[in-house]
């Protein structure tokens, strides 16, 4: 028997065994057999480089001297190669779905080897695409790009528009992972255009999702939300549960960036439930990671750690380096929150190693911010400053405006801690500019503007106001604090009611703040000067602040949770509230105003972990007191209830405000304000004894003594308050 005959016989047997092995999930053994068969076929070529089909025909014809027999046997062998290639691809898909990425990669590479035997460009196209996916999951982003580019070239060559769209989208994902957002946007837009042109709803949905993620990273949250909602609608319409979960997760990430952490967690939990339901381990891990990060931002460290530990566990089980790095970096932040700085440092170093190796530039920048804060806590100032500077540089290079903004804030706080006020000024001006760029992207979305203001907007302006205050530029400090806030609210009202924003147009409002920033950037920002504020200038300043009933109502509703809402603190800052009215009105000419101003501006807030026991006790008893009041009074009223109240602002004098403990509502009487007074010092006495200096017993009931009923300020009606 000739050598050719032996080779062909061995190839037939080898492919039969390989097909059996592939059908029984033994991929690695099947790969070896297929590769050996390929080598044997190449030995039939005799160095003249024929196509595989021609080489097989020639070999069979040399043995049988029959053209029909040679064609039949060559075709049979080629069919076995096709079958082996198809089964190898299917097993690779199966391993990929099981997150067995290394094994899947080997199988897809084997498909390319088999493709050389059967000269099928479509199989080669699909194999390159699959290899790109696997490399992306393994963090081999540059390799993923190469495979996707090869797949794109083949798709264009054979005219497969659907695969062309898919490959553009895949390339966009690869560039997104590298932090090259503009390039990712370009590829995603090409993919979307083709998908719409050919009526590919699946491709259209995926492109919307990818563009939503890109715009999110670019700080364009309104556009991100619009695209992600389109992706979600198509996913629900087509019954694609995996994509539906992904859309929920990405929408949660948008709200998280805006500080809407509770809303973000709601979306993330929806995504997690779907991932568990469909058995998608990678999405499950990503879901745990997202929820953990949002819990951490809410300072719920225990819940955050639980979720992030699960995310790390899933990432290790499925071999996802990106998920492992992101969850580990988030754990570092949690360790900082609980003062375990050494552990935080270890987590940061691990996350940095992975992010550098895999090219995750956004994660590298975020981790440098966390590590910078960790070094600062450890007293290693040089290392801390170096990390924060790196985070700022990287985030600027990749165009992640929100991360650049956050890194600038961290640098400013670092500089102020070390009394480097001149350098802090330089970064602060850039920080405000970056914030304004982000705000500009949210035009027309009141909800997002308010969220951005609550979480991020007040910080740079409060820092600027604080620095002006500390240098005794009190008028400028109040000006920045009040008008920076008023401008945003005016624009929110303009968006809502389609009217012109008077504050934005007023030259004494935002333009005034810009002039302050410009002036300070060109002068000795922290030179000690004596404030010279004329009465005329003060009146001009107050007249520039105008509030209408709609604006006041919006603030009242938004601040209804009072001390549980950062927005409530932000809106009280710079205003004279009921609790500080007496102090302000009784300031003597000789009294130093600086401490009072710092108190009004809330520059020294009380941290939750050092809250005085008197306040904690008062907060705990307030709800019980209100419940007891309703129980005692409900027999005297029809449908009695107490409604929570936010910050009430006087529209005539918008620098005045008050936050009642509640508003009494019933169908038989007018509304009344409810005030609950804490009597911590007398907490161990019987109620009648404890309250005897406040109450008197008249006609078988207790009423407030006259002194307690006197109005706190002119124009208020003391008889309309219940205590």
C-alpha positions as CSV (number, residue, x, y, z in Angstrom):
1,X,0.0,0.0,0.0
2,X,1.3,3.4,-1.0
3,X,2.2,6.2,1.5
4,X,-0.7,8.3,0.2
5,X,-3.1,5.5,0.8
6,X,-1.8,5.1,4.4
7,X,-2.1,8.8,5.0
8,X,-5.6,9.1,3.7
9,X,-6.7,6.1,5.8
10,X,-5.1,7.6,8.9
11,X,-6.8,10.9,8.3
12,X,-10.2,9.2,7.9
13,X,-9.8,7.3,11.1
14,X,-8.3,10.4,12.9
15,X,-11.2,12.6,11.9
16,X,-13.8,9.9,12.9
17,X,-12.2,9.7,16.4
18,X,-11.9,13.5,16.6
19,X,-15.6,13.9,15.8
20,X,-16.5,11.3,18.5
21,X,-14.3,13.2,21.0
22,X,-15.9,16.5,20.1
23,X,-19.4,15.0,20.6
24,X,-18.3,13.8,24.1
25,X,-16.9,17.2,25.2
26,X,-13.3,16.1,25.0
27,X,-12.0,19.1,23.1
28,X,-8.3,19.1,23.9
29,X,-7.8,15.5,22.6
30,X,-9.9,16.3,19.5
31,X,-7.8,19.3,18.8
32,X,-4.6,17.3,18.8
33,X,-6.1,14.7,16.3
34,X,-7.4,17.4,14.0
35,X,-4.0,19.1,13.9
36,X,-2.3,15.8,13.2
37,X,-4.7,15.2,10.4
38,X,-4.0,18.6,9.0
39,X,-0.2,17.9,9.0
40,X,-0.8,14.6,7.2
41,X,-2.9,16.3,4.5
42,X,-0.1,18.9,4.1
43,X,2.3,16.0,3.4
44,X,0.1,15.0,0.4
45,X,0.8,18.5,-1.1
46,X,4.3,17.4,-2.4
47,X,5.5,21.0,-2.1
48,X,3.3,22.4,-4.9
49,X,0.8,24.1,-2.6
50,X,-2.5,22.9,-4.0
51,X,-5.8,23.6,-2.4
52,X,-6.8,20.9,0.0
53,X,-9.6,19.6,-2.2
54,X,-7.2,19.3,-5.1
55,X,-4.6,17.5,-3.0
56,X,-7.2,15.1,-1.7
57,X,-8.5,14.4,-5.3
58,X,-5.0,13.8,-6.6
59,X,-4.2,11.4,-3.8
60,X,-7.4,9.4,-4.2
61,X,-7.0,9.4,-8.0
62,X,-3.4,8.1,-7.7
63,X,-4.7,5.2,-5.6
64,X,-7.9,4.3,-7.6
65,X,-7.3,5.7,-11.1
66,X,-11.0,6.5,-11.1
67,X,-12.1,10.1,-11.4
68,X,-15.6,9.5,-9.8
69,X,-14.2,7.5,-7.0
70,X,-11.5,10.2,-6.3
71,X,-14.1,13.0,-6.3
72,X,-16.4,11.0,-4.0
73,X,-13.7,10.1,-1.5
74,X,-12.2,13.6,-1.5
75,X,-15.6,15.1,-0.9
76,X,-16.3,12.6,1.9
77,X,-13.0,13.6,3.6
78,X,-13.7,17.3,3.2
79,X,-17.2,16.8,4.7
80,X,-15.5,15.2,7.8
81,X,-13.3,18.3,8.1
82,X,-16.3,20.5,7.8
83,X,-18.1,18.5,10.5
84,X,-15.0,18.6,12.7
85,X,-14.8,22.4,12.3
86,X,-18.4,22.9,13.0
87,X,-18.3,20.7,16.1
88,X,-15.1,22.4,17.3
89,X,-16.8,25.8,17.0
90,X,-19.9,24.6,18.9
91,X,-17.8,23.1,21.7
92,X,-15.8,26.4,21.8
93,X,-19.1,28.3,22.2
94,X,-20.1,26.0,24.9
95,X,-16.8,26.4,26.9
96,X,-17.1,30.2,26.4
97,X,-20.6,30.2,27.8
98,X,-19.2,28.3,30.8
99,X,-16.5,30.9,31.1
100,X,-13.8,28.3,30.3
101,X,-12.0,30.9,28.2
102,X,-8.6,29.3,27.9
103,X,-10.1,26.0,26.6
104,X,-12.4,27.9,24.3
105,X,-9.5,29.9,22.9
106,X,-7.7,26.6,22.0
107,X,-10.8,25.3,20.2
108,X,-11.3,28.5,18.2
109,X,-7.6,28.4,17.1
110,X,-8.1,24.8,16.0
111,X,-11.1,26.0,13.9
112,X,-8.7,28.3,12.0
113,X,-6.4,25.3,11.4
114,X,-9.3,23.3,10.0
115,X,-10.4,26.2,7.9
116,X,-7.1,26.1,6.1
117,X,-8.0,22.6,5.1
118,X,-11.5,23.4,3.7
119,X,-10.9,27.0,2.4
120,X,-14.1,28.4,4.0
121,X,-13.8,32.1,4.6
122,X,-17.0,32.3,6.5
123,X,-15.8,29.8,9.1
124,X,-12.6,31.8,9.3
125,X,-14.6,35.0,9.9
126,X,-16.6,33.4,12.7
127,X,-13.5,31.9,14.3
128,X,-11.6,35.2,14.3
129,X,-14.6,36.8,15.9
130,X,-14.9,34.1,18.6
131,X,-11.2,34.4,19.3
132,X,-11.6,38.1,19.8
133,X,-14.4,37.6,22.3
134,X,-12.3,35.1,24.3
135,X,-9.2,37.3,24.3
136,X,-11.3,40.2,25.5
137,X,-12.6,38.1,28.4
138,X,-9.1,37.0,29.3
139,X,-7.9,40.7,29.3
140,X,-5.8,40.2,26.1
141,X,-7.3,43.3,24.5
142,X,-4.5,43.9,21.9
143,X,-4.9,40.3,20.7
144,X,-8.7,40.8,20.6
145,X,-8.3,43.9,18.4
146,X,-6.1,41.9,15.9
147,X,-8.6,39.1,15.6
148,X,-11.5,41.5,15.2
149,X,-9.6,43.5,12.5
150,X,-9.0,40.2,10.6
151,X,-12.7,39.3,11.0
152,X,-13.7,42.8,9.7
153,X,-11.5,42.5,6.6
154,X,-13.1,39.1,5.7
155,X,-16.6,40.4,6.3
156,X,-16.0,43.3,3.9
157,X,-14.3,41.0,1.4
158,X,-17.2,38.5,1.2
159,X,-19.9,41.3,1.5
160,X,-21.5,40.1,4.8
161,X,-23.1,43.3,6.0
162,X,-24.4,41.8,9.2
163,X,-21.0,40.4,10.2
164,X,-19.4,43.7,9.2
165,X,-21.8,45.5,11.7
166,X,-21.1,43.0,14.4
167,X,-17.3,43.3,14.0
168,X,-17.5,47.1,14.0
169,X,-19.3,46.8,17.3
170,X,-16.8,44.3,18.7
171,X,-13.9,46.6,17.8
172,X,-15.7,49.4,19.6
173,X,-15.9,47.3,22.7
174,X,-12.2,46.5,22.5
175,X,-11.3,50.2,22.1
176,X,-13.7,51.1,25.0
177,X,-11.8,48.6,27.2
178,X,-8.6,50.5,26.4
179,X,-10.2,53.8,27.4
180,X,-10.2,55.1,23.7
181,X,-13.8,56.3,23.9
182,X,-13.9,58.5,20.8
183,X,-12.6,55.6,18.6
184,X,-15.1,53.2,20.4
185,X,-17.9,55.7,19.6
186,X,-16.9,55.9,15.9
187,X,-17.1,52.1,15.5
188,X,-20.4,51.8,17.5
189,X,-22.0,54.4,15.2
190,X,-20.8,52.5,12.1
191,X,-22.3,49.4,13.5
192,X,-25.6,51.1,14.3
193,X,-25.9,52.6,10.9
194,X,-25.5,49.2,9.1
195,X,-27.8,47.5,11.6
196,X,-30.6,50.0,10.9
197,X,-29.9,49.8,7.1
198,X,-30.3,46.0,7.0
199,X,-33.1,45.9,9.6
200,X,-31.0,43.9,12.1
201,X,-32.9,44.6,15.4
202,X,-30.4,42.5,17.5
203,X,-27.5,44.5,16.1
204,X,-29.3,47.8,16.6
205,X,-30.0,46.9,20.2
206,X,-26.3,46.0,20.9
207,X,-25.1,49.2,19.2
208,X,-27.4,51.3,21.3
209,X,-26.1,49.6,24.4
210,X,-22.5,50.2,23.4
211,X,-23.1,53.9,22.6
212,X,-24.8,54.3,25.9
213,X,-21.7,53.0,27.7
214,X,-19.4,55.2,25.7
215,X,-21.5,58.3,26.4
216,X,-21.6,57.4,30.1
217,X,-17.8,57.3,30.2
218,X,-17.6,60.6,28.4
219,X,-19.8,62.2,31.1
220,X,-22.8,62.7,28.7
221,X,-25.3,61.1,31.0
222,X,-28.5,62.3,29.2
223,X,-27.4,60.7,25.9
224,X,-26.2,57.6,27.7
225,X,-29.7,57.2,29.3
226,X,-31.4,57.7,26.0
227,X,-29.4,55.0,24.2
228,X,-29.6,52.5,27.0
229,X,-33.4,52.9,27.3
230,X,-33.6,52.2,23.5
231,X,-31.5,49.1,24.0
232,X,-33.7,48.0,26.9
233,X,-36.9,48.5,24.9
234,X,-35.6,46.3,22.1
235,X,-34.4,43.7,24.5
236,X,-37.8,43.5,26.1
237,X,-39.5,43.5,22.7
238,X,-37.4,40.6,21.4
239,X,-37.4,38.6,24.7
240,X,-33.6,38.8,25.1
241,X,-33.2,38.4,28.9
242,X,-29.5,38.6,28.8
243,X,-29.5,42.0,27.0
244,X,-32.4,43.2,29.2
245,X,-30.2,42.5,32.3
246,X,-27.3,44.2,30.7
247,X,-29.4,47.3,30.0
248,X,-30.6,47.5,33.6
249,X,-27.0,47.2,34.8
250,X,-25.8,49.9,32.5
251,X,-28.6,52.2,33.5
252,X,-27.8,51.6,37.1
253,X,-24.2,52.7,36.4
254,X,-25.4,56.0,34.9
255,X,-27.5,56.7,38.0
256,X,-24.6,55.7,40.2
257,X,-22.4,58.3,38.5
258,X,-25.0,60.9,39.3
259,X,-25.1,60.0,42.9
260,X,-28.5,58.3,42.7
261,X,-27.2,55.3,44.5
262,X,-30.5,53.9,45.8
263,X,-32.0,54.0,42.3
264,X,-28.8,52.5,40.9
265,X,-29.0,49.6,43.3
266,X,-32.6,49.0,42.2
267,X,-31.5,48.6,38.5
268,X,-28.4,46.6,39.5
269,X,-30.6,44.1,41.5
270,X,-32.9,43.7,38.5
271,X,-29.8,42.9,36.4
272,X,-28.5,40.5,39.0
273,X,-31.8,38.6,39.3
274,X,-31.8,38.1,35.5
275,X,-28.2,36.9,35.4
276,X,-28.9,34.3,38.1
277,X,-32.1,33.2,36.4
278,X,-30.4,32.6,33.1
279,X,-27.2,31.2,34.6
280,X,-24.9,33.9,33.2
281,X,-22.0,33.7,35.7
282,X,-20.0,36.7,34.3
283,X,-23.1,39.0,34.5
284,X,-23.8,37.7,37.9
285,X,-20.3,38.7,39.1
286,X,-20.6,42.1,37.4
287,X,-24.0,42.6,39.1
288,X,-22.5,41.8,42.6
289,X,-19.6,44.2,41.8
290,X,-22.0,47.1,40.8
291,X,-24.2,46.7,43.9
292,X,-21.2,46.5,46.1
293,X,-19.7,49.7,44.7
294,X,-23.1,51.5,45.3
295,X,-23.3,50.2,48.8
296,X,-19.8,51.5,49.5
297,X,-20.8,54.9,48.2
298,X,-23.7,54.9,50.7
299,X,-21.2,54.0,53.4
300,X,-22.8,50.6,54.0
301,X,-19.4,48.9,54.3
302,X,-20.6,45.5,55.5
303,X,-23.1,45.1,52.6
304,X,-20.5,46.4,50.2
305,X,-17.9,43.9,51.3
306,X,-20.3,41.0,51.1
307,X,-21.2,41.8,47.5
308,X,-17.7,42.5,46.4
309,X,-16.3,39.3,47.9
310,X,-18.9,37.4,45.9
311,X,-17.9,39.3,42.8
312,X,-14.2,38.4,43.4
313,X,-15.2,34.8,43.9
314,X,-17.1,34.6,40.6
315,X,-14.3,36.4,38.7
316,X,-11.7,33.8,39.9
317,X,-14.1,30.9,39.1
318,X,-14.7,32.1,35.5
319,X,-11.2,33.6,34.9
320,X,-12.4,37.1,34.3
321,X,-9.5,39.4,35.1
322,X,-11.4,42.6,34.4
323,X,-14.1,41.7,36.9
324,X,-11.5,40.6,39.4
325,X,-9.6,43.9,39.1
326,X,-12.7,46.1,39.4
327,X,-14.1,44.2,42.4
328,X,-10.7,44.2,44.1
329,X,-10.3,48.0,43.5
330,X,-13.7,48.5,45.0
331,X,-12.8,46.4,48.0
332,X,-9.8,48.7,48.6
333,X,-12.2,51.7,48.9
334,X,-14.3,49.7,51.5
335,X,-11.1,48.9,53.5
336,X,-10.3,52.7,53.5
337,X,-13.8,53.4,54.9
338,X,-13.2,51.0,57.8
339,X,-9.6,52.2,58.4
340,X,-7.9,49.0,57.2
341,X,-5.4,50.9,55.1
342,X,-2.8,48.2,54.8
343,X,-5.4,45.8,53.3
344,X,-6.6,48.6,51.1
345,X,-3.1,49.1,49.8
346,X,-2.7,45.4,48.9
347,X,-6.0,45.4,47.0
348,X,-5.0,48.5,45.1
349,X,-1.7,47.1,44.1
350,X,-3.4,43.9,42.9
351,X,-6.0,45.9,40.9
352,X,-3.2,48.1,39.4
353,X,-1.2,45.0,38.3
354,X,-4.2,43.6,36.4
355,X,-5.3,46.9,34.9
356,X,-1.8,47.6,33.6
357,X,-1.3,44.1,32.2
358,X,-4.7,44.2,30.5
359,X,-4.8,47.8,29.5
360,X,-7.9,48.9,31.5
361,X,-7.0,52.6,31.6
362,X,-10.2,53.8,33.3
363,X,-9.7,51.3,36.1
364,X,-6.1,52.2,36.4
365,X,-7.0,55.9,37.0
366,X,-9.8,55.0,39.5
367,X,-7.4,52.8,41.4
368,X,-4.8,55.5,41.6
369,X,-7.4,57.8,43.2
370,X,-8.1,55.1,45.9
371,X,-4.4,54.3,46.4
372,X,-3.7,58.0,46.7
373,X,-6.2,58.4,49.5
374,X,-4.8,55.2,51.1
375,X,-1.3,56.6,51.1
376,X,-2.6,59.9,52.5
377,X,-4.2,58.1,55.4
378,X,-0.9,56.2,56.0
379,X,0.9,59.5,56.1
380,X,2.9,58.8,52.9
381,X,2.3,62.2,51.4
382,X,4.7,61.9,48.4
383,X,3.3,58.6,47.3
384,X,-0.3,60.0,47.7
385,X,0.3,63.1,45.6
386,X,2.0,61.0,42.9
387,X,-0.9,58.6,42.7
388,X,-3.5,61.4,42.5
389,X,-1.5,63.2,39.8
390,X,-1.4,59.9,37.7
391,X,-5.1,59.5,38.1
392,X,-5.7,63.0,36.8
393,X,-3.4,62.6,33.8
394,X,-4.8,59.2,32.7
395,X,-8.4,60.3,33.1
396,X,-7.7,63.4,31.0
397,X,-5.9,61.3,28.3
398,X,-8.8,58.9,27.9
399,X,-11.5,61.6,28.1
400,X,-13.3,60.4,31.2
401,X,-14.5,63.8,32.5
402,X,-16.1,62.5,35.7
403,X,-13.0,60.7,36.8
404,X,-10.9,63.7,36.0
405,X,-13.2,65.8,38.0
406,X,-13.0,63.4,41.0
407,X,-9.2,63.2,40.8
408,X,-9.0,67.0,40.8
409,X,-11.2,67.2,43.9
410,X,-9.0,64.6,45.6
411,X,-5.9,66.7,44.7
412,X,-7.5,69.9,46.0
413,X,-8.4,68.3,49.3
414,X,-4.8,66.9,49.6
415,X,-3.3,70.3,49.0
416,X,-5.6,72.0,51.5
417,X,-4.7,69.4,54.1
418,X,-1.1,70.3,53.7
419,X,-1.8,74.1,53.6
420,X,-0.7,74.4,49.9
421,X,-3.5,76.8,49.3
422,X,-1.9,78.5,46.2
423,X,-1.6,75.2,44.4
424,X,-5.1,74.2,45.6
425,X,-6.4,77.3,43.9
426,X,-4.9,76.3,40.6
427,X,-6.6,72.8,40.7
428,X,-9.9,74.2,42.0
429,X,-10.4,76.5,39.0
430,X,-9.8,73.6,36.6
431,X,-12.2,71.4,38.7
432,X,-15.0,74.0,38.4
433,X,-14.4,74.2,34.7
434,X,-14.6,70.4,34.4
435,X,-17.9,70.3,36.4
436,X,-19.4,72.9,34.1
437,X,-18.5,70.8,31.1
438,X,-20.3,67.8,32.6
439,X,-23.3,70.0,33.4
440,X,-23.5,71.3,29.8
441,X,-24.0,67.7,28.6
442,X,-27.1,67.4,30.8
443,X,-29.0,70.2,29.2
444,X,-32.8,69.6,29.3
445,X,-32.7,66.9,32.0
446,X,-33.7,68.4,35.3
447,X,-33.5,65.1,37.2
448,X,-29.9,64.5,36.2
449,X,-28.9,68.1,36.9
450,X,-30.3,68.0,40.4
451,X,-28.5,64.7,41.0
452,X,-25.2,66.0,39.8
453,X,-25.7,69.1,42.0
454,X,-26.4,67.0,45.1
455,X,-23.4,64.7,44.8
456,X,-20.7,66.6,43.0
457,X,-21.8,70.2,42.2
458,X,-21.6,71.7,45.6
459,X,-18.2,70.4,46.4
460,X,-16.1,72.6,44.2
461,X,-18.2,75.7,44.9
462,X,-18.2,75.0,48.6
463,X,-14.4,74.7,48.5
464,X,-14.1,78.0,46.6
465,X,-16.5,79.6,49.1
466,X,-14.6,78.2,52.0
467,X,-11.2,79.5,50.7
468,X,-12.7,82.9,50.1
469,X,-14.2,82.9,53.6
470,X,-11.0,81.9,55.3
471,X,-9.2,84.8,53.6
472,X,-12.0,87.1,54.9
473,X,-13.5,87.6,51.5
474,X,-16.9,87.0,53.1
475,X,-19.0,88.7,50.5
476,X,-17.5,86.8,47.6
477,X,-17.9,83.6,49.7
478,X,-21.6,84.1,50.2
479,X,-21.9,85.2,46.6
480,X,-20.4,82.0,45.2
481,X,-22.3,79.7,47.6
482,X,-25.8,81.3,47.0
483,X,-25.6,82.1,43.3
484,X,-23.9,78.9,42.3
485,X,-26.9,77.1,43.8
486,X,-29.5,79.6,42.6
487,X,-28.3,79.4,39.0
488,X,-28.8,75.6,38.8
489,X,-32.3,75.9,40.3
490,X,-33.3,78.6,38.0
491,X,-32.2,76.5,35.0
492,X,-34.1,73.6,36.3
493,X,-37.3,75.7,36.4
494,X,-36.5,77.0,32.9
495,X,-36.3,73.4,31.7
496,X,-39.5,72.4,33.4
497,X,-41.7,75.3,32.5
498,X,-40.0,76.4,29.2
499,X,-39.3,79.9,30.5
500,X,-36.2,82.0,30.5
501,X,-33.8,81.6,33.4
502,X,-33.5,85.0,34.9
503,X,-30.7,84.0,37.1
504,X,-28.6,82.7,34.3
505,X,-29.2,85.9,32.3
506,X,-28.5,88.2,35.3
507,X,-25.0,89.7,35.0
508,X,-24.8,89.7,38.8
509,X,-25.3,86.0,39.1
510,X,-23.2,83.4,37.3
511,X,-21.2,86.0,35.5
512,X,-20.3,87.4,38.9
513,X,-19.0,84.0,40.0
514,X,-17.0,83.7,36.8
515,X,-15.5,87.1,37.5
516,X,-14.5,86.1,41.0
517,X,-12.8,83.0,39.7
518,X,-11.1,84.9,36.9
519,X,-10.0,87.7,39.3
520,X,-8.7,85.2,41.9
521,X,-6.8,83.3,39.2
522,X,-4.9,86.4,38.3
523,X,-4.1,87.7,41.8
524,X,-2.7,86.6,45.0
525,X,-5.7,84.3,45.9
526,X,-5.0,84.0,49.5
527,X,-3.6,87.3,50.5
528,X,-5.1,88.5,53.8
529,X,-7.2,91.6,53.1
530,X,-9.8,93.5,55.1
531,X,-13.3,93.1,53.7
532,X,-14.9,96.3,52.5
533,X,-18.5,95.5,51.7
534,X,-20.7,98.5,51.4
535,X,-24.4,98.5,52.3
536,X,-25.2,99.3,48.6
537,X,-23.3,96.3,47.4
538,X,-25.0,94.0,50.0
539,X,-28.4,95.3,48.8
540,X,-27.4,94.8,45.2
541,X,-26.3,91.2,46.0
542,X,-29.6,90.3,47.8
543,X,-31.7,91.8,45.0
544,X,-29.9,89.6,42.5
545,X,-31.3,86.5,44.3
546,X,-34.9,85.9,43.3
547,X,-37.1,82.9,44.0
548,X,-40.6,82.1,43.0
549,X,-43.1,79.8,44.6
550,X,-42.4,77.0,42.1
551,X,-38.7,77.0,42.9
552,X,-39.4,77.1,46.6
553,X,-41.8,74.2,46.3
554,X,-39.2,72.2,44.3
555,X,-36.6,72.6,47.0
556,X,-39.1,71.8,49.7
557,X,-40.0,68.5,48.0
558,X,-36.4,67.5,47.2
559,X,-35.3,68.2,50.8
560,X,-38.2,66.3,52.5
561,X,-35.9,63.8,54.1
562,X,-34.1,66.6,55.9
563,X,-30.9,65.4,57.7
564,X,-31.0,62.1,55.7
565,X,-30.5,64.1,52.5
566,X,-27.3,65.8,51.4
567,X,-29.4,68.2,49.3
568,X,-31.0,69.5,52.5
569,X,-27.6,70.3,54.0
570,X,-26.5,71.9,50.7
571,X,-29.6,74.2,50.5
572,X,-29.3,75.2,54.2
573,X,-25.7,76.2,53.7
574,X,-25.5,80.0,53.3
575,X,-29.0,80.6,54.5
576,X,-30.1,81.9,57.9
577,X,-32.4,79.2,59.2
578,X,-34.7,79.1,62.2
579,X,-32.0,77.5,64.4
580,X,-29.4,80.3,63.6
581,X,-31.8,83.3,63.4
582,X,-31.4,84.4,67.0
583,X,-27.6,84.1,66.9
584,X,-27.4,86.2,63.7
585,X,-29.8,88.9,64.9
586,X,-27.9,89.3,68.2
587,X,-24.3,89.6,66.8
588,X,-22.5,92.5,68.4
589,X,-20.4,94.9,66.4
590,X,-17.3,93.6,68.2
591,X,-18.1,89.9,67.5
592,X,-15.8,88.1,65.0
593,X,-18.1,87.0,62.2
594,X,-15.9,84.2,60.9
595,X,-17.1,81.4,63.1
596,X,-20.7,82.4,62.5
597,X,-20.2,82.4,58.8
598,X,-18.4,79.0,59.0
599,X,-21.4,77.6,60.9
600,X,-23.9,79.1,58.3
601,X,-21.9,77.6,55.5
602,X,-21.7,74.2,57.2
603,X,-17.9,74.1,56.8
604,X,-17.6,71.9,59.9
605,X,-20.4,69.3,59.7
606,X,-20.7,66.7,62.4
607,X,-19.6,63.3,61.2
608,X,-22.1,60.4,61.7
609,X,-19.6,58.4,63.8
610,X,-19.1,61.3,66.3
611,X,-22.7,62.5,66.5
612,X,-23.4,63.7,70.1
613,X,-25.6,61.4,72.1
614,X,-28.1,64.3,72.7
615,X,-28.7,64.5,68.9
616,X,-28.9,60.8,68.4
617,X,-31.3,60.4,71.3
618,X,-33.4,63.3,69.9
619,X,-33.6,61.8,66.5
620,X,-34.6,58.4,67.8
621,X,-37.4,59.8,70.0
622,X,-38.8,62.3,67.4
623,X,-40.7,59.6,65.4
624,X,-42.1,58.1,68.6
625,X,-43.2,61.5,69.8
626,X,-45.0,62.2,66.5
627,X,-46.8,58.8,66.6
628,X,-47.9,59.5,70.2
629,X,-49.2,62.9,69.2
630,X,-51.3,61.4,66.4
631,X,-52.6,58.8,68.8
632,X,-53.6,61.4,71.4
633,X,-55.1,63.9,68.9
634,X,-56.9,61.7,66.3
635,X,-60.1,61.6,68.3
636,X,-60.3,65.4,68.0
637,X,-59.8,65.6,64.3
638,X,-61.1,64.0,61.1
639,X,-58.5,62.0,59.2
640,X,-55.6,63.4,61.1
641,X,-52.0,62.9,59.6
642,X,-48.6,64.5,59.8
643,X,-46.8,65.2,56.6
644,X,-43.0,65.4,56.4
645,X,-41.7,68.8,55.5
646,X,-38.5,69.8,53.7
647,X,-36.8,73.1,53.7
648,X,-39.3,76.0,53.5
649,X,-37.7,79.1,51.8
650,X,-39.1,82.6,52.1
651,X,-39.6,83.7,48.5
652,X,-39.4,87.4,49.5
653,X,-36.2,86.9,51.4
654,X,-34.7,83.7,49.9
655,X,-31.8,83.8,52.3
656,X,-34.2,82.8,55.1
657,X,-35.4,79.2,55.6
658,X,-36.8,76.8,58.1
659,X,-37.4,73.0,58.4
660,X,-40.4,72.1,60.5
661,X,-40.6,68.7,62.0
662,X,-43.9,68.1,60.4
663,X,-47.1,69.6,59.0
664,X,-50.4,68.6,60.7
665,X,-53.2,67.9,58.1
666,X,-56.8,67.1,58.8
667,X,-60.2,67.7,57.1
668,X,-61.6,69.8,59.9
669,X,-58.8,72.4,60.5
670,X,-56.2,74.4,58.7
671,X,-52.7,73.1,58.3
672,X,-50.4,73.6,61.4
673,X,-46.7,73.2,61.9
674,X,-45.5,70.6,64.3
675,X,-42.3,71.1,66.3
676,X,-40.8,68.3,68.4
677,X,-38.5,69.5,71.2
678,X,-35.9,67.2,72.7
679,X,-35.5,67.2,76.5
680,X,-32.4,65.0,76.8
681,X,-31.2,66.6,80.0
682,X,-34.5,65.6,81.7
683,X,-35.0,62.3,80.0
684,X,-35.1,60.4,83.3
685,X,-37.8,62.5,84.9
686,X,-41.6,61.9,84.6
687,X,-43.0,63.8,81.5
688,X,-45.0,66.3,83.6
689,X,-42.0,67.2,85.7
690,X,-39.6,67.4,82.7
691,X,-41.9,69.8,80.8
692,X,-43.1,72.0,83.6
693,X,-41.0,75.0,82.5
694,X,-42.5,74.7,79.0
695,X,-46.1,73.9,79.8
696,X,-48.8,74.9,82.2
697,X,-52.0,73.1,83.2
698,X,-55.1,75.1,82.4
699,X,-58.7,73.8,82.2
700,X,-57.7,70.1,82.6
701,X,-55.1,70.3,79.8
702,X,-51.5,71.3,79.1
703,X,-50.8,74.3,77.0
704,X,-47.6,76.1,76.1
705,X,-46.6,78.9,78.4
706,X,-46.9,82.3,76.8
707,X,-43.1,82.7,76.6
708,X,-42.9,79.5,74.5
709,X,-45.6,80.8,72.1
710,X,-43.9,84.1,71.2
711,X,-43.0,84.3,67.5
712,X,-39.3,83.7,66.7
713,X,-39.3,86.4,64.1
714,X,-41.5,89.2,62.9
715,X,-44.4,88.0,60.7
716,X,-44.6,84.4,62.0
717,X,-47.8,83.3,63.7
718,X,-47.0,81.6,67.0
719,X,-50.5,80.3,67.4
720,X,-50.2,78.2,64.4
721,X,-47.5,75.9,65.8
722,X,-48.2,72.7,67.8
723,X,-45.5,71.3,70.1
